[in-house]
Amino acid sequence: MRAVIQRVARASVAVADRTVGEIDQGLLVLLGVGHNDGTAEAEALVDKLLGLRIFPDADKRMNLSVVDVGGAVLVVSQFTLLADIRRGRRPSFTDAAAPESAAALVADVVRLVEERGVTVATGEFGAMMDVELLNDGPVTIVMDVAEGRVQ
């Protein structure tokens, strides 16, 4: 799994001019699922994601997690994060999971976040989406998870 995590003041995702998910303060997670990913990768991603200390404390140091600040998470599936651009000019997506298994793992990530008591919103799997955000900081982190471990 590969995730691009952005600390946001607010974020939303729309499909065909209809808002399908939105949050205020929290994390926007663009999530790509690889063909070798499974439940262990989803669990490792969520554990690290919810524990990341990237929100400012009273001294303006990045020392608090999304859980600590009572923030929310917006998860948007994005298979293009698995693009292989090493050869030629057209990206290859052979490392991306098939839609059925990717959808199930994105749903697992959402469920795991919810089970930990964090408000979560989502995009619409497989749809053409418009994502808007106000990046706070800006703080943007790329996370790769393989074999149940954050790389």
N, CA and C atoms as a LAMMPS dump frame, in Angstrom:
ITEM: TIMESTEP
0
ITEM: NUMBER OF ATOMS
453
ITEM: BOX BOUNDS ff ff ff
-5.0000000000000000e+02 5.0000000000000000e+02
-5.0000000000000000e+02 5.0000000000000000e+02
-5.0000000000000000e+02 5.0000000000000000e+02
ITEM: ATOMS id mol type element x y z
1 1 1 N 0.857 -1.181 0
2 1 2 C 0 0 0
3 1 3 C 0.892 1.229 0
4 2 1 N 0.408 2.214 -0.665
5 2 2 C 1.094 3.502 -0.662
6 2 3 C 0.047 4.557 -0.325
7 3 1 N 0.41 5.444 0.597
8 3 2 C -0.499 6.516 0.994
9 3 3 C 0.227 7.847 0.939
10 4 1 N -0.469 8.839 0.436
11 4 2 C -0.025 10.219 0.543
12 4 3 C -0.942 10.844 1.584
13 5 1 N -0.333 11.296 2.678
14 5 2 C -1.072 11.789 3.837
15 5 3 C -0.853 13.293 3.935
16 6 1 N -1.948 14.034 3.954
17 6 2 C -1.844 15.482 4.059
18 6 3 C -2.614 15.96 5.279
19 7 1 N -1.93 16.759 6.105
20 7 2 C -2.605 17.397 7.239
21 7 3 C -3.43 18.535 6.672
22 8 1 N -4.727 18.533 6.986
23 8 2 C -5.616 19.517 6.383
24 8 3 C -6.428 20.28 7.429
25 9 1 N -6.752 21.513 7.074
26 9 2 C -7.715 22.287 7.855
27 9 3 C -9.134 21.862 7.472
28 10 1 N -9.269 21.454 6.184
29 10 2 C -10.528 20.893 5.687
30 10 3 C -10.245 20.212 4.35
31 11 1 N -11.101 19.254 4.009
32 11 2 C -10.971 18.558 2.734
33 11 3 C -12.325 17.977 2.36
34 12 1 N -12.537 17.852 1.041
35 12 2 C -13.787 17.248 0.571
36 12 3 C -13.519 16.541 -0.742
37 13 1 N -14.426 15.624 -1.058
38 13 2 C -14.353 14.905 -2.325
39 13 3 C -15.762 14.879 -2.922
40 14 1 N -15.818 15.16 -4.229
41 14 2 C -17.1 15.205 -4.918
42 14 3 C -17.062 14.278 -6.128
43 15 1 N -18.231 13.741 -6.454
44 15 2 C -18.426 12.93 -7.647
45 15 3 C -19.601 13.555 -8.393
46 16 1 N -19.361 13.951 -9.635
47 16 2 C -20.404 14.557 -10.467
48 16 3 C -21.075 15.734 -9.746
49 17 1 N -20.256 16.611 -9.2
50 17 2 C -20.728 17.827 -8.508
51 17 3 C -21.534 17.554 -7.242
52 18 1 N -21.439 16.342 -6.707
53 18 2 C -22.128 15.984 -5.464
54 18 3 C -21.063 15.616 -4.439
55 19 1 N -21.042 16.319 -3.301
56 19 2 C -20.073 16.016 -2.254
57 19 3 C -20.414 14.665 -1.639
58 20 1 N -19.414 13.755 -1.647
59 20 2 C -19.639 12.424 -1.083
60 20 3 C -18.894 12.221 0.228
61 21 1 N -17.92 13.081 0.52
62 21 2 C -17.178 12.992 1.772
63 21 3 C -16.511 14.319 2.077
64 22 1 N -16.51 14.683 3.35
65 22 2 C -15.831 15.918 3.739
66 22 3 C -15.462 15.863 5.211
67 23 1 N -14.368 16.549 5.543
68 23 2 C -13.914 16.649 6.924
69 23 3 C -13.43 18.069 7.186
70 24 1 N -13.354 18.412 8.459
71 24 2 C -12.668 19.63 8.868
72 24 3 C -11.245 19.202 9.227
73 25 1 N -10.698 19.679 10.323
74 25 2 C -9.312 19.367 10.689
75 25 3 C -9.075 17.865 10.704
76 26 1 N -7.958 17.454 10.105
77 26 2 C -7.624 16.043 10.117
78 26 3 C -6.626 15.677 9.051
79 27 1 N -6.808 14.474 8.489
80 27 2 C -5.886 13.937 7.504
81 27 3 C -6.63 13.52 6.247
82 28 1 N -6.13 13.981 5.109
83 28 2 C -6.581 13.475 3.82
84 28 3 C -5.605 12.373 3.446
85 29 1 N -6.127 11.186 3.17
86 29 2 C -5.296 10.037 2.829
87 29 3 C -5.648 9.575 1.421
88 30 1 N -4.721 9.794 0.49
89 30 2 C -4.85 9.246 -0.854
90 30 3 C -4.223 7.861 -0.781
91 31 1 N -4.981 6.821 -1.105
92 31 2 C -4.569 5.451 -0.817
93 31 3 C -4.526 4.592 -2.073
94 32 1 N -3.346 4.043 -2.349
95 32 2 C -3.17 3.107 -3.443
96 32 3 C -2.917 1.715 -2.911
97 33 1 N -3.596 0.726 -3.459
98 33 2 C -3.486 -0.659 -3.005
99 33 3 C -2.771 -1.473 -4.077
100 34 1 N -1.735 -2.188 -3.651
101 34 2 C -0.977 -3.035 -4.56
102 34 3 C -1.508 -4.45 -4.598
103 35 1 N -1.119 -5.194 -5.638
104 35 2 C -1.638 -6.556 -5.8
105 35 3 C -1.14 -7.53 -4.745
106 36 1 N -0.095 -7.194 -4.004
107 36 2 C 0.4 -8.063 -2.93
108 36 3 C -0.105 -7.642 -1.553
109 37 1 N -0.929 -6.619 -1.477
110 37 2 C -1.389 -6.097 -0.186
111 37 3 C -2.519 -6.938 0.382
112 38 1 N -2.602 -6.935 1.708
113 38 2 C -3.646 -7.671 2.399
114 38 3 C -3.98 -7 3.719
115 39 1 N -4.622 -7.742 4.589
116 39 2 C -5.075 -7.217 5.873
117 39 3 C -3.919 -6.71 6.729
118 40 1 N -2.79 -7.39 6.704
119 40 2 C -1.633 -6.967 7.523
120 40 3 C -1.171 -5.577 7.114
121 41 1 N -1.183 -5.294 5.82
122 41 2 C -0.76 -3.972 5.355
123 41 3 C -1.772 -2.91 5.773
124 42 1 N -3.057 -3.231 5.692
125 42 2 C -4.095 -2.284 6.109
126 42 3 C -3.949 -1.95 7.594
127 43 1 N -3.728 -2.971 8.412
128 43 2 C -3.571 -2.747 9.855
129 43 3 C -2.327 -1.925 10.165
130 44 1 N -1.21 -2.223 9.502
131 44 2 C 0.023 -1.466 9.737
132 44 3 C -0.144 -0.015 9.317
133 45 1 N -0.809 0.203 8.193
134 45 2 C -1.035 1.568 7.731
135 45 3 C -1.87 2.361 8.729
136 46 1 N -2.968 1.778 9.191
137 46 2 C -3.851 2.483 10.121
138 46 3 C -3.151 2.741 11.447
139 47 1 N -2.403 1.763 11.957
140 47 2 C -1.676 1.965 13.209
141 47 3 C -0.726 3.158 13.11
142 48 1 N 0.043 3.21 12.04
143 48 2 C 0.997 4.31 11.862
144 48 3 C 0.27 5.624 11.611
145 49 1 N -0.75 5.585 10.744
146 49 2 C -1.501 6.786 10.384
147 49 3 C -2.083 7.477 11.61
148 50 1 N -2.763 6.717 12.453
149 50 2 C -3.434 7.323 13.603
150 50 3 C -2.467 7.718 14.704
151 51 1 N -1.249 7.205 14.65
152 51 2 C -0.246 7.564 15.649
153 51 3 C 0.727 8.645 15.218
154 52 1 N 0.678 9.03 13.937
155 52 2 C 1.617 10.059 13.45
156 52 3 C 1.45 11.348 14.242
157 53 1 N 2.537 11.815 14.805
158 53 2 C 2.498 13.057 15.597
159 53 3 C 2.872 14.219 14.676
160 54 1 N 1.875 14.693 13.921
161 54 2 C 2.136 15.734 12.93
162 54 3 C 1.252 16.969 13.115
163 55 1 N 0.543 17.029 14.233
164 55 2 C -0.246 18.216 14.561
165 55 3 C 0.469 18.992 15.649
166 56 1 N 0.366 20.321 15.624
167 56 2 C 1.111 21.136 16.596
168 56 3 C 0.521 21.069 18.006
169 57 1 N 1.416 21.079 18.988
170 57 2 C 1.002 21.175 20.386
171 57 3 C 0.966 22.656 20.775
172 58 1 N 0.832 22.945 22.054
173 58 2 C 0.748 24.326 22.53
174 58 3 C 2.013 25.115 22.212
175 59 1 N 3.147 24.425 22.067
176 59 2 C 4.41 25.089 21.738
177 59 3 C 4.679 25.119 20.237
178 60 1 N 3.657 24.757 19.448
179 60 2 C 3.737 24.741 17.975
180 60 3 C 4.728 23.706 17.441
181 61 1 N 4.994 22.678 18.235
182 61 2 C 5.839 21.569 17.785
183 61 3 C 4.937 20.452 17.296
184 62 1 N 5.327 19.782 16.22
185 62 2 C 4.544 18.641 15.745
186 62 3 C 4.695 17.52 16.772
187 63 1 N 3.671 17.387 17.609
188 63 2 C 3.765 16.471 18.731
189 63 3 C 2.453 15.739 19.016
190 64 1 N 1.396 16.034 18.252
191 64 2 C 0.085 15.445 18.508
192 64 3 C -0.393 14.664 17.286
193 65 1 N -1.182 13.645 17.541
194 65 2 C -1.747 12.832 16.459
195 65 3 C -3.147 13.319 16.107
196 66 1 N -3.694 12.783 15.041
197 66 2 C -5.063 13.11 14.659
198 66 3 C -6.032 12.701 15.769
199 67 1 N -5.725 11.634 16.473
200 67 2 C -6.549 11.201 17.604
201 67 3 C -6.481 12.242 18.724
202 68 1 N -5.265 12.721 19.031
203 68 2 C -5.075 13.7 20.101
204 68 3 C -5.851 14.991 19.865
205 69 1 N -5.954 15.417 18.606
206 69 2 C -6.617 16.693 18.303
207 69 3 C -8.094 16.513 17.976
208 70 1 N -8.596 15.288 18.028
209 70 2 C -10 15.035 17.711
210 70 3 C -10.316 15.263 16.246
211 71 1 N -9.332 15.023 15.391
212 71 2 C -9.517 15.231 13.957
213 71 3 C -10.195 14.056 13.287
214 72 1 N -10.415 14.209 11.994
215 72 2 C -11.068 13.189 11.187
216 72 3 C -10.132 12.748 10.068
217 73 1 N -10.522 11.703 9.371
218 73 2 C -9.731 11.171 8.261
219 73 3 C -10.637 11.054 7.038
220 74 1 N -10.149 11.55 5.903
221 74 2 C -10.834 11.387 4.622
222 74 3 C -9.981 10.463 3.767
223 75 1 N -10.516 9.282 3.44
224 75 2 C -9.801 8.278 2.658
225 75 3 C -10.315 8.303 1.22
226 76 1 N -9.376 8.494 0.279
227 76 2 C -9.715 8.538 -1.135
228 76 3 C -8.836 7.522 -1.86
229 77 1 N -9.46 6.527 -2.475
230 77 2 C -8.681 5.517 -3.204
231 77 3 C -8.073 6.161 -4.443
232 78 1 N -6.819 5.782 -4.733
233 78 2 C -6.119 6.371 -5.872
234 78 3 C -5.099 5.371 -6.409
235 79 1 N -5.533 4.555 -7.354
236 79 2 C -4.662 3.515 -7.884
237 79 3 C -3.446 4.1 -8.592
238 80 1 N -3.515 5.34 -9.038
239 80 2 C -2.389 5.938 -9.761
240 80 3 C -1.155 6.103 -8.888
241 81 1 N -1.294 5.966 -7.579
242 81 2 C -0.124 6.011 -6.695
243 81 3 C 0.799 4.823 -6.927
244 82 1 N 0.285 3.774 -7.567
245 82 2 C 1.084 2.586 -7.861
246 82 3 C 1.681 2.632 -9.261
247 83 1 N 1.645 3.783 -9.907
248 83 2 C 2.164 3.906 -11.272
249 83 3 C 3.652 3.593 -11.323
250 84 1 N 4.029 2.841 -12.355
251 84 2 C 5.435 2.562 -12.633
252 84 3 C 5.796 3.386 -13.866
253 85 1 N 6.705 4.343 -13.68
254 85 2 C 7.077 5.242 -14.779
255 85 3 C 8.547 5.074 -15.174
256 86 1 N 9.116 3.929 -14.824
257 86 2 C 10.534 3.7 -15.123
258 86 3 C 10.809 3.563 -16.61
259 87 1 N 9.859 3.061 -17.374
260 87 2 C 10.079 2.852 -18.813
261 87 3 C 9.044 3.632 -19.6
262 88 1 N 9.486 4.299 -20.612
263 88 2 C 8.578 5.004 -21.501
264 88 3 C 7.927 6.201 -20.836
265 89 1 N 6.855 6.656 -21.443
266 89 2 C 6.17 7.852 -20.958
267 89 3 C 4.745 7.581 -20.501
268 90 1 N 4.256 6.378 -20.781
269 90 2 C 2.916 6.014 -20.332
270 90 3 C 3.052 5.176 -19.06
271 91 1 N 2.424 5.615 -17.966
272 91 2 C 2.536 4.848 -16.722
273 91 3 C 1.944 3.449 -16.861
274 92 1 N 2.578 2.5 -16.189
275 92 2 C 2.057 1.147 -16.1
276 92 3 C 1.442 0.977 -14.71
277 93 1 N 0.316 0.316 -14.653
278 93 2 C -0.364 0.112 -13.374
279 93 3 C -0.436 -1.365 -12.998
280 94 1 N 0.515 -2.152 -13.478
281 94 2 C 0.502 -3.59 -13.214
282 94 3 C 0.716 -3.915 -11.739
283 95 1 N 1.279 -2.984 -10.968
284 95 2 C 1.474 -3.228 -9.535
285 95 3 C 0.214 -2.952 -8.721
286 96 1 N -0.773 -2.294 -9.321
287 96 2 C -2.017 -1.983 -8.611
288 96 3 C -2.874 -3.239 -8.487
289 97 1 N -3.589 -3.33 -7.372
290 97 2 C -4.491 -4.465 -7.147
291 97 3 C -5.679 -4.393 -8.099
292 98 1 N -6.27 -5.547 -8.364
293 98 2 C -7.511 -5.604 -9.137
294 98 3 C -8.586 -4.837 -8.368
295 99 1 N -9.513 -4.204 -9.078
296 99 2 C -10.516 -3.367 -8.408
297 99 3 C -11.261 -4.049 -7.257
298 100 1 N -11.632 -5.316 -7.416
299 100 2 C -12.399 -5.993 -6.362
300 100 3 C -11.598 -6.104 -5.066
301 101 1 N -10.342 -6.537 -5.163
302 101 2 C -9.53 -6.688 -3.943
303 101 3 C -9.115 -5.331 -3.404
304 102 1 N -8.867 -4.364 -4.276
305 102 2 C -8.508 -3.018 -3.804
306 102 3 C -9.674 -2.394 -3.047
307 103 1 N -10.88 -2.519 -3.573
308 103 2 C -12.058 -1.956 -2.899
309 103 3 C -12.232 -2.555 -1.512
310 104 1 N -12.018 -3.858 -1.402
311 104 2 C -12.16 -4.527 -0.105
312 104 3 C -11.118 -4.027 0.89
313 105 1 N -9.881 -3.812 0.441
314 105 2 C -8.836 -3.338 1.356
315 105 3 C -9.024 -1.872 1.735
316 106 1 N -9.503 -1.055 0.812
317 106 2 C -9.825 0.335 1.163
318 106 3 C -10.928 0.33 2.225
319 107 1 N -11.931 -0.517 2.051
320 107 2 C -13.007 -0.639 3.043
321 107 3 C -12.457 -1.116 4.386
322 108 1 N -11.471 -2.01 4.373
323 108 2 C -10.837 -2.46 5.619
324 108 3 C -10.146 -1.301 6.326
325 109 1 N -9.438 -0.468 5.573
326 109 2 C -8.766 0.688 6.169
327 109 3 C -9.8 1.601 6.822
328 110 1 N -10.881 1.88 6.125
329 110 2 C -11.944 2.738 6.667
330 110 3 C -12.516 2.133 7.944
331 111 1 N -12.801 0.842 7.908
332 111 2 C -13.359 0.158 9.089
333 111 3 C -12.408 0.218 10.274
334 112 1 N -11.113 -0.006 10.023
335 112 2 C -10.125 0.018 11.103
336 112 3 C -10.002 1.41 11.72
337 113 1 N -10.086 2.446 10.911
338 113 2 C -10.053 3.816 11.446
339 113 3 C -11.292 4.056 12.306
340 114 1 N -12.455 3.669 11.801
341 114 2 C -13.703 3.831 12.556
342 114 3 C -13.667 3.072 13.869
343 115 1 N -13.133 1.843 13.858
344 115 2 C -13.072 1.023 15.068
345 115 3 C -12.224 1.664 16.151
346 116 1 N -11.326 2.538 15.767
347 116 2 C -10.482 3.233 16.743
348 116 3 C -11.099 4.552 17.179
349 117 1 N -12.346 4.767 16.805
350 117 2 C -13.098 5.918 17.289
351 117 3 C -12.836 7.219 16.558
352 118 1 N -12.236 7.155 15.39
353 118 2 C -11.948 8.356 14.617
354 118 3 C -13.006 8.502 13.529
355 119 1 N -13.525 9.712 13.383
356 119 2 C -14.483 9.986 12.316
357 119 3 C -13.787 9.835 10.972
358 120 1 N -14.446 9.114 10.058
359 120 2 C -13.849 8.885 8.744
360 120 3 C -14.889 9.137 7.66
361 121 1 N -14.425 9.766 6.59
362 121 2 C -15.235 9.977 5.4
363 121 3 C -14.476 9.366 4.234
364 122 1 N -15.176 9.155 3.121
365 122 2 C -14.531 8.503 1.98
366 122 3 C -14.947 9.16 0.674
367 123 1 N -14.171 8.835 -0.336
368 123 2 C -14.57 9.124 -1.697
369 123 3 C -15.436 7.979 -2.171
370 124 1 N -15.56 7.84 -3.494
371 124 2 C -16.35 6.761 -4.076
372 124 3 C -15.415 5.912 -4.929
373 125 1 N -15.206 4.678 -4.511
374 125 2 C -14.248 3.814 -5.18
375 125 3 C -14.57 3.697 -6.669
376 126 1 N -13.548 3.885 -7.499
377 126 2 C -13.674 3.709 -8.935
378 126 3 C -14.29 4.878 -9.684
379 127 1 N -14.73 5.898 -8.976
380 127 2 C -15.365 7.045 -9.629
381 127 3 C -14.321 8.105 -9.977
382 128 1 N -14.658 8.955 -10.929
383 128 2 C -13.86 10.144 -11.203
384 128 3 C -14.22 11.146 -10.114
385 129 1 N -13.234 11.539 -9.326
386 129 2 C -13.495 12.38 -8.156
387 129 3 C -12.754 13.704 -8.257
388 130 1 N -13.362 14.731 -7.671
389 130 2 C -12.73 16.031 -7.497
390 130 3 C -12.43 16.177 -6.016
391 131 1 N -11.151 16.344 -5.699
392 131 2 C -10.727 16.459 -4.306
393 131 3 C -10.272 17.892 -4.055
394 132 1 N -10.827 18.497 -3.021
395 132 2 C -10.411 19.832 -2.604
396 132 3 C -9.872 19.742 -1.19
397 133 1 N -8.81 20.53 -0.933
398 133 2 C -8.25 20.529 0.407
399 133 3 C -7.572 21.848 0.71
400 134 1 N -7.518 22.142 1.977
401 134 2 C -6.7 23.239 2.475
402 134 3 C -5.611 22.571 3.297
403 135 1 N -4.433 22.419 2.665
404 135 2 C -3.301 21.745 3.299
405 135 3 C -2.8 22.637 4.428
406 136 1 N -2.708 22.091 5.614
407 136 2 C -2.308 22.821 6.816
408 136 3 C -0.821 22.623 7.043
409 137 1 N -0.058 23.665 6.862
410 137 2 C 1.385 23.595 7.113
411 137 3 C 2.192 24.216 5.997
412 138 1 N 2.312 23.611 4.868
413 138 2 C 1.778 22.312 4.46
414 138 3 C 2.56 21.155 5.073
415 139 1 N 1.838 20.11 5.397
416 139 2 C 2.44 18.87 5.877
417 139 3 C 1.938 17.755 4.971
418 140 1 N 2.851 17.118 4.268
419 140 2 C 2.526 16.016 3.367
420 140 3 C 3.557 14.915 3.569
421 141 1 N 3.073 13.701 3.79
422 141 2 C 3.946 12.557 4.063
423 141 3 C 3.555 11.408 3.142
424 142 1 N 4.555 10.734 2.592
425 142 2 C 4.317 9.546 1.78
426 142 3 C 4.657 8.322 2.631
427 143 1 N 3.724 7.362 2.675
428 143 2 C 3.926 6.147 3.456
429 143 3 C 3.796 4.93 2.549
430 144 1 N 4.79 4.057 2.593
431 144 2 C 4.736 2.777 1.891
432 144 3 C 4.653 1.675 2.936
433 145 1 N 3.754 0.734 2.704
434 145 2 C 3.585 -0.401 3.603
435 145 3 C 3.7 -1.675 2.765
436 146 1 N 4.591 -2.554 3.173
437 146 2 C 4.759 -3.841 2.485
438 146 3 C 5.061 -4.908 3.526
439 147 1 N 4.552 -6.085 3.287
440 147 2 C 4.786 -7.205 4.191
441 147 3 C 4.418 -6.86 5.63
442 148 1 N 3.333 -6.081 5.785
443 148 2 C 2.834 -5.742 7.112
444 148 3 C 3.682 -4.736 7.872
445 149 1 N 4.632 -4.08 7.177
446 149 2 C 5.504 -3.111 7.855
447 149 3 C 5.535 -1.812 7.08
448 150 1 N 5.641 -0.707 7.807
449 150 2 C 5.834 0.59 7.163
450 150 3 C 7.286 0.652 6.713
451 151 1 N 7.476 0.981 5.452
452 151 2 C 8.829 1.018 4.863
453 151 3 C 9.418 2.406 4.95
